[in-house]
Amino acid sequence: MVALVLAVCLTLGPFLSPQPPLNQEGLQVGAKAAVVMEWETGAVLFEQNSREQLPMASTTKIMTALLALESPEAAESFVVDPQAIQVEGSSMGLQEGDVVTLRDLAGGMLMASGNDAANAAAVRLSGSLTAFAQEMNRRAEAIGMEDTCFVTPSGLEAEGHLSTAYDMALLAREALQNPEFAQMAASKSLRLHYGNPPYDRTLSNHNRLLSLYPEAIGVKTGFTKSAGRCLVSAARRDGITLICATLGCPDDWNVHELLYERSFPLVSRVELTWDLPPLPVTGGTASTVSLRQTVQTQLPLAAGEEEGITAEIFAPEFLYAPVLEGDIVGKIVYYKDGSPIAQSPLAAREGVEARTAPSLSWWERLKACLGWG
């Protein structure tokens, strides 16, 4: 297989607005740091001190809840560690001897912002808070959170426990790919099952944006004295999902709504198409076969973003006849800033039959056998 790298040739639908990104308009919001990110591509639509390291309070629990839900033992019941749940601040109400699952603990983190839930999950998963923090940081590095250091699973104040608005948006982008996390984070309340013995109870979500902004779909609130109000949220409109993260923002509900209302019109879904060269065919009734994408590739893009998109075609140097219409013969991969963002198998647009040897007369066959010219 060889990769054929071609110049960009996109067919683009109309954008909803020709406005430049918000940060180019001089817009400032009342937050120490803020960012708006498009979920599928990671494109930044607005940023304000987005790479400044700051405390992030209980938005930390996005990571803790995600790791709990990803555990193969997420549905297994166990007794909470009695020391782990002895923690100050917000709580899901765990008591010594309570039986719970990691899935219920994740719900307790995302609804009631339970510090007890975060500690109980950390000890269950890694044996200690310190070991779990190391696992959090390993995952953060894998996600690309270059300016984040996790020290506690709950987000309670600790020396060096810092992140950035940009990194927290990256974390939310990762977490929302987990269906259970996404479902929990979007819920105004959850029915959980825990206790001694376990029984059903309903916890309400601290994230008021779910009620204030109809298109909100999560994600997590946070507050400590040093961090101030922190909020990582997500909203979806017309098939486009945006993430907004603010750190140290006293009026976070209104700021997030403002940023969403200013950001959604900047993005529209764009169909990615490419000039596909025909593939050579050997031994066929035609010398080439044309190609087509089999998957519709759409991406939400802001005006001007298409200029950074390239593509590679992965296909054989040639095909052997016969080729059937619809045969998958390769693939196309689209890239933005060097990272893959979409792909589609490539199929033969038409069939090419194998070329057959012409039939010979008896005299021609005789001459061939005798070696006569």
Summary of the structure (lengths in Angstrom):
residues: 373
radius of gyration: 28.0
end to end distance: 42.1
largest distance: 102.2
contacts: 1275
relative contact order: 0.17
helix: 28%
strand: 32%
